């Protein structure tokens, strides 16, 4: 444990990762500021030093994970013409699950104040599912121009289906339920390869 008065490196990520472990192991109901700081191995008050409270912490955690996945989705355009379209798209779709998605997806639903903060941030332009959908659409359009995606494939519809399905699977999965990744992989393959 970090002694009082000693800087804790990369505090936000350390607390976020600890929260994901707590929720994955014990469920959303077990998330408290104390459980997070205990899991992170840091001083009990550290979370409240960096966040106004647990609701702000949960909102920032969700927004951070959205932003990470949106950044990965924006990188898709640079992959146009490389690898396979299905694999490139699958990597982004699965990133929604790999970024703590299953562990944290229900958190905002259990904390109305956090959900409100997330919605306000998204309305204000923070990256979320819309940014991911737009990046996927742009990527598929680029692959279509290269002839790697058939004219039958509608990039906007595929992007909506991928993001919508990911959202559905995140909101209906929780620790202990079957892994949704194989379903996502099958969907991507079916949408892109027909």
BAPA-512017 format. One record per residue: x, y, z of N, C-alpha, C in turn; residue number from 1. Coordinates in steps of 0.1 Angstrom, whole numbers, plus 5000, padded with zeros to 4 digits. Example, Ala and Ser with C-alpha at 12.3 -4.5 7.8 and 13.67 -1.06 7.14 Angstrom:
! BAPA-512017
- nx, ny, nz, cax, cay, caz, cx, cy, cz, pos
- 5132, 4943, 5078, 5123, 4955, 5078, 5132, 4967, 5078, 1
- 5128, 4978, 5071, 5137, 4989, 5071, 5129, 5000, 5079, 2
//
This chain:
! BAPA-512017
- nx, ny, nz, cax, cay, caz, cx, cy, cz, pos
- 5008, 4988, 5000, 5000, 5000, 5000, 5009, 5012, 5000, 1
- 5005, 5022, 4992, 5012, 5035, 4992, 5011, 5042, 5005, 2
- 5022, 5047, 5011, 5021, 5054, 5023, 5014, 5068, 5021, 3
- 5008, 5073, 5031, 5001, 5086, 5030, 5011, 5097, 5026, 4
- 5008, 5106, 5017, 5016, 5116, 5012, 5026, 5113, 5001, 5
- 5026, 5100, 4997, 5035, 5096, 4986, 5026, 5095, 4973, 6
- 5031, 5101, 4963, 5023, 5100, 4950, 5021, 5086, 4945, 7
- 5009, 5084, 4940, 5006, 5070, 4934, 5006, 5072, 4919, 8
- 5015, 5065, 4912, 5016, 5067, 4898, 5004, 5062, 4891, 9
- 5000, 5069, 4880, 4989, 5065, 4872, 4976, 5062, 4880, 10
- 4972, 5071, 4888, 4961, 5068, 4898, 4948, 5064, 4891, 11
- 4944, 5072, 4881, 4931, 5069, 4875, 4931, 5055, 4869, 12
- 4941, 5051, 4862, 4941, 5038, 4856, 4942, 5027, 4866, 13
- 4949, 5029, 4876, 4951, 5020, 4887, 4937, 5017, 4894, 14
- 4930, 5028, 4897, 4917, 5027, 4903, 4907, 5021, 4894, 15
- 4907, 5025, 4881, 4898, 5019, 4871, 4900, 5004, 4870, 16
- 4912, 5000, 4869, 4915, 4985, 4867, 4911, 4978, 4880, 17
- 4913, 4984, 4891, 4909, 4977, 4904, 4894, 4976, 4904, 18
- 4886, 4986, 4900, 4872, 4986, 4900, 4867, 4975, 4890, 19
- 4873, 4973, 4879, 4869, 4963, 4870, 4871, 4949, 4876, 20
- 4882, 4947, 4883, 4885, 4934, 4890, 4874, 4932, 4901, 21
- 4871, 4942, 4908, 4861, 4940, 4919, 4848, 4936, 4913, 22
- 4843, 4943, 4903, 4830, 4940, 4897, 4830, 4927, 4890, 23
- 4841, 4924, 4883, 4842, 4911, 4876, 4841, 4899, 4886, 24
- 4848, 4901, 4897, 4849, 4890, 4907, 4837, 4889, 4916, 25
- 4832, 4901, 4920, 4821, 4901, 4931, 4808, 4907, 4927, 26
- 4807, 4913, 4914, 4795, 4919, 4910, 4794, 4934, 4912, 27
- 4785, 4941, 4905, 4784, 4955, 4906, 4780, 4960, 4920, 28
- 4773, 4952, 4928, 4768, 4956, 4941, 4780, 4957, 4951, 29
- 4791, 4950, 4948, 4803, 4950, 4957, 4812, 4963, 4955, 30
- 4808, 4971, 4945, 4817, 4982, 4942, 4815, 4993, 4952, 31
- 4825, 4996, 4960, 4825, 5008, 4969, 4838, 5014, 4968, 32
- 4839, 5027, 4972, 4852, 5033, 4972, 4863, 5025, 4980, 33
- 4859, 5020, 4991, 4868, 5012, 4999, 4872, 4999, 4992, 34
- 4863, 4992, 4985, 4866, 4980, 4978, 4876, 4983, 4966, 35
- 4874, 4994, 4960, 4883, 4998, 4949, 4897, 5001, 4954, 36
- 4898, 5009, 4964, 4911, 5013, 4970, 4918, 5001, 4976, 37
- 4911, 4992, 4982, 4917, 4980, 4988, 4922, 4972, 4977, 38
- 4915, 4970, 4966, 4919, 4962, 4955, 4931, 4968, 4948, 39
- 4931, 4982, 4948, 4943, 4989, 4941, 4955, 4989, 4950, 40
- 4953, 4986, 4963, 4964, 4986, 4972, 4969, 5001, 4975, 41
- 4959, 5010, 4977, 4963, 5024, 4979, 4955, 5029, 4991, 42
- 4958, 5041, 4995, 4951, 5047, 5006, 4936, 5048, 5004, 43
- 4928, 5046, 5015, 4914, 5046, 5014, 4908, 5059, 5008, 44
- 4914, 5070, 5010, 4908, 5083, 5006, 4912, 5087, 4992, 45
- 4921, 5078, 4985, 4926, 5082, 4972, 4915, 5084, 4962, 46
- 4905, 5076, 4962, 4895, 5077, 4952, 4888, 5091, 4953, 47
- 4885, 5095, 4966, 4878, 5107, 4968, 4887, 5120, 4966, 48
- 4900, 5117, 4966, 4909, 5128, 4963, 4909, 5132, 4948, 49
- 4906, 5122, 4940, 4906, 5124, 4925, 4893, 5125, 4919, 50
- 4882, 5120, 4926, 4869, 5120, 4921, 4859, 5126, 4931, 51
- 4849, 5133, 4927, 4839, 5139, 4937, 4832, 5128, 4945, 52
- 4831, 5116, 4940, 4824, 5105, 4947, 4824, 5093, 4938, 53
- 4817, 5083, 4943, 4817, 5070, 4935, 4809, 5072, 4922, 54
- 4799, 5080, 4922, 4791, 5082, 4909, 4800, 5088, 4898, 55
- 4808, 5098, 4902, 4817, 5105, 4893, 4828, 5095, 4888, 56
- 4833, 5087, 4897, 4843, 5076, 4894, 4837, 5067, 4884, 57
- 4825, 5061, 4887, 4819, 5052, 4877, 4817, 5058, 4864, 58
- 4812, 5070, 4863, 4810, 5077, 4850, 4823, 5079, 4843, 59
- 4833, 5083, 4850, 4846, 5085, 4844, 4852, 5072, 4839, 60
- 4850, 5061, 4846, 4855, 5048, 4842, 4848, 5044, 4829, 61
- 4835, 5045, 4829, 4828, 5041, 4816, 4832, 5050, 4805, 62
- 4833, 5063, 4807, 4837, 5072, 4796, 4851, 5069, 4791, 63
- 4860, 5066, 4800, 4874, 5062, 4797, 4874, 5050, 4788, 64
- 4866, 5040, 4791, 4866, 5027, 4783, 4859, 5030, 4770, 65
- 4849, 5038, 4769, 4843, 5042, 4756, 4854, 5048, 4748, 66
- 4861, 5058, 4753, 4871, 5065, 4746, 4882, 5056, 4741, 67
- 4886, 5046, 4748, 4896, 5037, 4744, 4892, 5029, 4732, 68
- 4879, 5024, 4733, 4874, 5016, 4721, 4872, 5025, 4709, 69
- 4867, 5037, 4711, 4865, 5047, 4700, 4879, 5049, 4693, 70
- 4889, 5051, 4701, 4903, 5053, 4695, 4907, 5041, 4687, 71
- 4904, 5029, 4692, 4908, 5017, 4685, 4900, 5017, 4672, 72
- 4887, 5020, 4672, 4879, 5020, 4660, 4884, 5030, 4650, 73
- 4889, 5042, 4654, 4894, 5052, 4645, 4906, 5047, 4638, 74
- 4914, 5038, 4644, 4926, 5032, 4638, 4922, 5023, 4627, 75
- 4910, 5018, 4626, 4905, 5009, 4615, 4908, 5015, 4601, 76
- 4906, 5027, 4599, 4908, 5033, 4586, 4922, 5031, 4581, 77
- 4932, 5031, 4590, 4946, 5029, 4586, 4948, 5014, 4582, 78
- 4939, 5006, 4586, 4940, 4991, 4582, 4934, 4988, 4569, 79
- 4927, 4997, 4563, 4920, 4994, 4550, 4930, 4989, 4540, 80
- 4927, 4978, 4534, 4936, 4971, 4524, 4945, 4961, 4531, 81
- 4946, 4960, 4544, 4955, 4951, 4551, 4947, 4940, 4558, 82
- 4953, 4929, 4560, 4946, 4918, 4567, 4933, 4914, 4560, 83
- 4924, 4909, 4568, 4910, 4906, 4563, 4901, 4916, 4569, 84
- 4890, 4919, 4562, 4880, 4929, 4567, 4874, 4923, 4579, 85
- 4870, 4911, 4579, 4863, 4905, 4591, 4872, 4905, 4603, 86
- 4885, 4902, 4602, 4894, 4902, 4614, 4896, 4917, 4619, 87
- 4898, 4926, 4610, 4900, 4940, 4614, 4887, 4945, 4622, 88
- 4876, 4942, 4616, 4863, 4946, 4623, 4861, 4939, 4636, 89
- 4864, 4926, 4636, 4863, 4918, 4648, 4871, 4924, 4659, 90
- 4883, 4928, 4656, 4892, 4933, 4667, 4886, 4945, 4674, 91
- 4879, 4954, 4666, 4872, 4965, 4673, 4860, 4961, 4680, 92
- 4852, 4952, 4674, 4840, 4947, 4681, 4844, 4940, 4694, 93
- 4854, 4932, 4694, 4858, 4925, 4707, 4865, 4934, 4717, 94
- 4870, 4946, 4712, 4876, 4955, 4721, 4866, 4961, 4731, 95
- 4853, 4961, 4727, 4843, 4965, 4736, 4842, 4956, 4748, 96
- 4845, 4943, 4746, 4844, 4934, 4757, 4857, 4933, 4765, 97
- 4868, 4936, 4758, 4881, 4935, 4764, 4885, 4947, 4773, 98
- 4878, 4958, 4771, 4881, 4970, 4778, 4873, 4970, 4791, 99
- 4871, 4959, 4797, 4863, 4959, 4810, 4848, 4960, 4807, 100
- 4844, 4959, 4795, 4830, 4961, 4791, 4820, 4952, 4799, 101
- 4823, 4939, 4800, 4814, 4930, 4807, 4813, 4933, 4822, 102
- 4825, 4937, 4828, 4825, 4940, 4842, 4818, 4953, 4845, 103
- 4819, 4963, 4836, 4814, 4977, 4840, 4801, 4980, 4833, 104
- 4796, 4972, 4823, 4785, 4976, 4816, 4772, 4978, 4824, 105
- 4771, 4971, 4835, 4759, 4973, 4843, 4761, 4983, 4854, 106
- 4773, 4988, 4856, 4775, 4997, 4867, 4767, 5010, 4866, 107
- 4767, 5016, 4854, 4759, 5028, 4852, 4744, 5026, 4855, 108
- 4739, 5014, 4851, 4725, 5011, 4853, 4722, 5011, 4868, 109
- 4732, 5007, 4876, 4729, 5006, 4891, 4731, 5019, 4898, 110
- 4737, 5029, 4891, 4740, 5042, 4896, 4734, 5053, 4888, 111
- 4721, 5057, 4890, 4715, 5067, 4881, 4723, 5080, 4880, 112
- 4729, 5085, 4890, 4737, 5097, 4889, 4749, 5095, 4879, 113
- 4755, 5084, 4879, 4766, 5081, 4870, 4760, 5080, 4856, 114
- 4749, 5073, 4854, 4743, 5072, 4841, 4739, 5086, 4835, 115
- 4735, 5095, 4844, 4732, 5109, 4839, 4745, 5116, 4835, 116
- 4755, 5114, 4843, 4768, 5121, 4839, 4773, 5115, 4826, 117
- 4772, 5102, 4824, 4776, 5096, 4811, 4768, 5102, 4799, 118
- 4755, 5102, 4801, 4747, 5107, 4790, 4750, 5122, 4787, 119
- 4752, 5130, 4797, 4755, 5144, 4795, 4769, 5145, 4788, 120
- 4778, 5137, 4791, 4792, 5137, 4785, 4790, 5133, 4770, 121
- 4782, 5122, 4768, 4781, 5118, 4754, 4773, 5128, 4746, 122
- 4763, 5135, 4751, 4756, 5145, 4744, 4766, 5157, 4742, 123
- 4776, 5159, 4750, 4785, 5170, 4749, 4797, 5166, 4739, 124
- 4796, 5154, 4733, 4806, 5151, 4724, 4817, 5140, 4728, 125
- 4816, 5135, 4740, 4825, 5125, 4744, 4823, 5113, 4735, 126
- 4834, 5106, 4732, 4832, 5094, 4723, 4825, 5083, 4730, 127
- 4816, 5077, 4722, 4808, 5065, 4727, 4805, 5056, 4716, 128
- 4793, 5050, 4717, 4790, 5040, 4706, 4788, 5047, 4693, 129
- 4783, 5060, 4692, 4782, 5067, 4680, 4795, 5069, 4673, 130
- 4805, 5072, 4680, 4819, 5074, 4674, 4824, 5061, 4669, 131
- 4821, 5050, 4676, 4826, 5037, 4672, 4819, 5033, 4659, 132
- 4805, 5036, 4658, 4797, 5033, 4647, 4802, 5041, 4634, 133
- 4805, 5053, 4636, 4810, 5062, 4625, 4823, 5057, 4620, 134
- 4832, 5053, 4629, 4845, 5048, 4625, 4844, 5035, 4617, 135
- 4835, 5026, 4622, 4833, 5014, 4614, 4827, 5016, 4600, 136
- 4818, 5025, 4600, 4812, 5029, 4587, 4823, 5034, 4577, 137
- 4831, 5043, 4582, 4842, 5049, 4574, 4852, 5038, 4569, 138
- 4855, 5029, 4578, 4864, 5018, 4574, 4858, 5010, 4564, 139
- 4845, 5006, 4565, 4839, 4997, 4556, 4837, 5004, 4542, 140
- 4835, 5017, 4542, 4834, 5025, 4530, 4848, 5024, 4523, 141
- 4859, 5026, 4530, 4872, 5025, 4524, 4875, 5011, 4519, 142
- 4871, 5001, 4526, 4873, 4987, 4520, 4864, 4985, 4508, 143
- 4852, 4991, 4508, 4843, 4989, 4496, 4850, 4996, 4484, 144
- 4856, 5007, 4486, 4863, 5014, 4475, 4874, 5006, 4469, 145
- 4880, 4998, 4478, 4891, 4989, 4474, 4886, 4976, 4468, 146
- 4873, 4974, 4468, 4868, 4961, 4463, 4869, 4950, 4473, 147
- 4872, 4952, 4485, 4873, 4942, 4495, 4860, 4939, 4502, 148
- 4850, 4947, 4500, 4837, 4945, 4506, 4828, 4947, 4494, 149
- 4818, 4938, 4492, 4810, 4938, 4481, 4800, 4950, 4481, 150
- 4794, 4953, 4470, 4785, 4964, 4469, 4772, 4961, 4477, 151
- 4769, 4948, 4479, 4758, 4943, 4487, 4758, 4947, 4501, 152
- 4770, 4949, 4506, 4772, 4952, 4520, 4770, 4967, 4522, 153
- 4761, 4971, 4531, 4758, 4985, 4534, 4766, 4989, 4546, 154
- 4777, 4997, 4545, 4785, 5000, 4557, 4778, 5005, 4569, 155
- 4768, 5014, 4566, 4761, 5020, 4578, 4753, 5010, 4585, 156
- 4747, 5001, 4578, 4739, 4990, 4584, 4747, 4980, 4592, 157
- 4759, 4977, 4586, 4768, 4967, 4592, 4773, 4974, 4605, 158
- 4777, 4986, 4604, 4782, 4993, 4616, 4772, 4994, 4627, 159
- 4759, 4997, 4624, 4748, 4997, 4633, 4746, 4984, 4639, 160
- 4746, 4973, 4631, 4744, 4960, 4636, 4755, 4955, 4646, 161
- 4768, 4959, 4643, 4779, 4955, 4651, 4778, 4962, 4665, 162
- 4776, 4975, 4664, 4775, 4983, 4676, 4763, 4980, 4684, 163
- 4752, 4978, 4678, 4739, 4975, 4685, 4740, 4961, 4691, 164
- 4746, 4952, 4684, 4747, 4938, 4690, 4757, 4939, 4702, 165
- 4768, 4946, 4700, 4778, 4947, 4711, 4771, 4953, 4724, 166
- 4763, 4964, 4721, 4756, 4970, 4732, 4746, 4960, 4739, 167
- 4739, 4953, 4731, 4729, 4943, 4736, 4737, 4932, 4744, 168
- 4747, 4927, 4739, 4755, 4917, 4746, 4761, 4922, 4759, 169
- 4766, 4934, 4759, 4771, 4940, 4771, 4761, 4942, 4782, 170
- 4749, 4946, 4778, 4738, 4949, 4787, 4731, 4936, 4792, 171
- 4733, 4925, 4785, 4726, 4913, 4789, 4736, 4902, 4794, 172
- 4748, 4906, 4795, 4759, 4897, 4800, 4764, 4902, 4813, 173
- 4768, 4894, 4822, 4774, 4898, 4834, 4784, 4887, 4838, 174
- 4792, 4889, 4848, 4802, 4879, 4852, 4794, 4866, 4855, 175
- 4799, 4855, 4849, 4793, 4842, 4851, 4784, 4837, 4840, 176
- 4780, 4846, 4831, 4772, 4842, 4819, 4781, 4838, 4808, 177
- 4776, 4831, 4798, 4785, 4826, 4787, 4792, 4838, 4780, 178
- 4804, 4836, 4776, 4812, 4846, 4770, 4805, 4850, 4757, 179
- 4803, 4863, 4755, 4796, 4867, 4743, 4805, 4869, 4731, 180
- 4818, 4868, 4732, 4827, 4870, 4721, 4825, 4861, 4709, 181
- 4822, 4848, 4711, 4820, 4840, 4700, 4808, 4844, 4691, 182
- 4797, 4849, 4698, 4786, 4854, 4691, 4789, 4867, 4683, 183
- 4798, 4875, 4688, 4802, 4887, 4681, 4810, 4884, 4669, 184
- 4819, 4874, 4671, 4827, 4869, 4659, 4819, 4864, 4648, 185
- 4809, 4856, 4652, 4800, 4850, 4641, 4792, 4861, 4634, 186
- 4787, 4871, 4642, 4780, 4882, 4636, 4788, 4889, 4626, 187
- 4800, 4893, 4630, 4809, 4901, 4621, 4812, 4893, 4608, 188
- 4815, 4880, 4609, 4817, 4872, 4598, 4805, 4871, 4589, 189
- 4793, 4869, 4594, 4781, 4868, 4586, 4778, 4882, 4579, 190
- 4780, 4893, 4586, 4777, 4906, 4580, 4787, 4910, 4569, 191
- 4800, 4906, 4571, 4810, 4910, 4561, 4811, 4900, 4550, 192
- 4812, 4888, 4553, 4814, 4877, 4543, 4801, 4871, 4537, 193
- 4790, 4874, 4544, 4777, 4869, 4539, 4775, 4855, 4542, 194
//
